């Protein structure tokens, strides 16, 4: 599986050393010229780019016109069509609308499963595949994961719940081992190692080892039992002299080790 870790602006260039591809948040292309410059250069250098729709950061998908603009400008290899948090019906409607748009050659649209139950997740997955989507995402934070796995540690419960959802969809046929799946974020960093034998996981993105570093957390031999509280909105403009590069290197290395990457 290919991995990308979102970073503060000051670490973007360094991220080329540890990221398999670049993960782009479109609202930041409008907000920060240096961020836009990085992705224009990354595309010119032939780096693989996946563009999000910034739902996690903004609470709703980024402005459709601006998203379309940046898809045309950056020409990411993949982009995530606008979805609506935990709303299967609206997300499928959006996916249907966006399936009719024309995009530059080499740009693939990807859809995120949104649901409030396992049954809805199965319906959403099938609907996307029926619409011709060749790659499907599962976010880390869906509340129904905790309904499926009622673990006393809610972060571990979410991670285990997502694993159960994907494993169940493989058993019931909504997913196949030769499908292509992206995992959006994680509640605990060791989750990805649990997918051994599940061959459909093609890529993941998570800022977890970076956020853990910025909060001063050191990964144990098994990862973490909690999710760092901060997100990229809190640290995007952090100065480089406030970052412990030794701890960052350690957490990045440990992330790969515990997940057998």
N, C-alpha and C positions, 0 to 999 in steps of 0.2 A: 504494500500500500504506500502511496505517495503522501508525504507529510508537509504541511506548511504551518509555521508558527507566526501569527501576527505579532508585530513589534511596535514600539514607539518609533516616531519619525527618525530619531537619531540612530536607530539600529537598522534601518532599512537596507543600507548597503551591506552591512555585516550579515544580514539575514540570507544573502545569497550563498554564504558558506554552509548554512545548516538547513535551508529549505529546499525541498525538491521542486517546488513551483512557487509562484507568487500569488497571494490571495488579496484581492483588491476590494476595498469598501468604497462604493461610488460617491457617497456624500463627501468623502474626504478629497476627492478629485476637484470638487468645486470649492472646498474650503482652504486647501493648502497647496500652493503652487509647487513646492518641493516634492510633494506626494505625487502630483500629476507628472512632474518631470521624471520621477523615478519610473513610473509605469510606462511612459512613452519610450524611455530608454530600454526598459526591460523587454518591451515588445520588439524594438529594433534589434535587440541582441538575440532574439529568438527564444526568450524564456517563456515557459508555459504559464498562462495566467487564467485563474478562475475569478470571476467577478461576482460578488455577493449582491444583494439588493438592500443591505443595511437595515433589515427588519430588526435584528437583535439590538443594534446600537440606537436606533431611532424610535422603536416601538411600533413602527409601521414601515412598509416597504418605501424606498426612496421614490421621489417624484418620477412618474412614468416617462415624461418627456426628457428629463435630465438623464434617466437611466438609458433611454434609447440613444440619446446623444453620445453618452460615453461608450456604449457598445459600438457605435459607428466609429468613434475616435480611437479607442484603444484596441478594438477588435480582439477581445479576450478569446481564448480557446473555448472557454465555457462561461456561461453566465446563469445566475439563478433567477428565474422569473419571479415577479412579485407574488408573495403568498400572504395569507392572513393568519395570524397566530391562533392555533388550535381551532381553526374553522375550515373544515374539509370542503364544504360546499363552495365557499367564496374562493378558496385556493384553487379548486378544480376549474371554476369559472374563469379565473385569471389565466390559468394554464391553457385553457381552450382559446381564449382571446389571443394570447401571445404565440400560440402555435400557428396562427394565421399570418404573423408578421414575417417580412423578409429580412434576413440578416446577412452580413458579409460572409463570403466563403470562409470556411474554417471555423466559424463561430457556432457552438452548440448550445442549445437551451437545456436547462436542467430544472427539475421541479422538486419542491420540498413537501414531504408528507406532513400534513397537518390534521390532527384528530384529537378527540377527547376519549376515545376507547380503542381497544385493539380491533374491533369490528370496523370502525371508521378508518383506521389505518390501512386495513386490508382493502376497503373500498377505494380509498384515495390512491393507493399504489396501483390498483387495477385500472382506475380511471386515467392516470398518467400514462400508463403503458398503452392503453387503448388509443390515447391521443398521439402516440408515436414518440414519447419521450424515451430516450435511450439511456438516461442516467437519472437516478432518483436519490434525494437526500433525506436523511433523518436527523432532526435536531436533537441536542442533548437534553433540553430542559422541559419537555412536555410533561404536564402534571399527571397525565394518566399513567406514566411509567411507575409512579409511586402507588397507584392503585393496583397495578399488576404485581409489583414486588413491594410489600409493606415492610420494608426494612426500617429498624429504628434510626439508622443513619440515612437521612433523606438523599444525600448526595450519592451514597453507594446504591440506594434504592433506584435512583434515576438511571444510573449507569447499568445496573442489572436489568432494569425494566426495558431499556432500549435493546439490550442483548436478547431478551425474551421475545420482544416484538419481531425483530429481524429473524430470529431462529424459528419462530412460529410461522411467519410468512413464507419462509423457505419450506417448511413442512406442509403447509396448506396449498402451496403452488403459486401464490401471488408474486413471490420472488423465486428466482432460479439461481443456481450457483454461477451461471455464466452471465447474469445481469451485472450492471455497473452501479455501485452505490457509493455515495459520499456521506461521511459522518461529520455533521456540523458541531464542532466543539465537544467538550466533555465535562462531566461533573467531577470525575476523578481521573488522573492521568493514566492509571494502570488499566483502564477499561479496554483499550485497544488490543491488549494482549489476550483478552478473553475471546477474541474472534478467530482464534486459530482453527483452521478447518472450514471457515466460512469464506469462500473464495470470491464472493461478489463485492467485497469491500475494496474499492479501487483507490480512494483518496480520503484524507481527513484534513481538517484544519482545526487548530486549537492554539490559543495563546497561553495555555496553562503553565508550561515551564517558565515562560517569560513573566507572567503575572505572579507566579510563586516567587520568583527571584526578586521582583520589585517590591513584594511584601516581606521579603526576608525569610521565606520558607525554604528549607532544604529537603529535597526528596529523600525518603527512606529507601531501603532496599526493595520495598513493595509499592512505593509511590506516595500518595497522600490519602488521608481518610476524609478530606474535605475539599471543597472548591474555594480557591482564593476569591475574596469578596470583590476585588477590583476588576474593572474591565478596561478596554482600550481607551474609552472616553476619559478615564481618570489619569492615564499616564501617557497619552499620545505625545504631548509636548515636553515630556521629562528630559532634563539635561543629562548628557552622557556621563558626567562626572558623579552622578548620583547612583549609577548602576554598578553593582558588584559583578565584574566580568568573570571572576573565578567561580562565583556561585551560578551565574548564567551558564557557563560552560559545563559545570557539573550537572545541573538540572537537565540541560538539553541532552547530555550524554546518558544520564540515568533514564530519561524518558524513552530513548531508543532501546536501552538495555531491558527495562521492565516489560516493554511491549514487543520484544524480539524483532525489532525493525532494523 
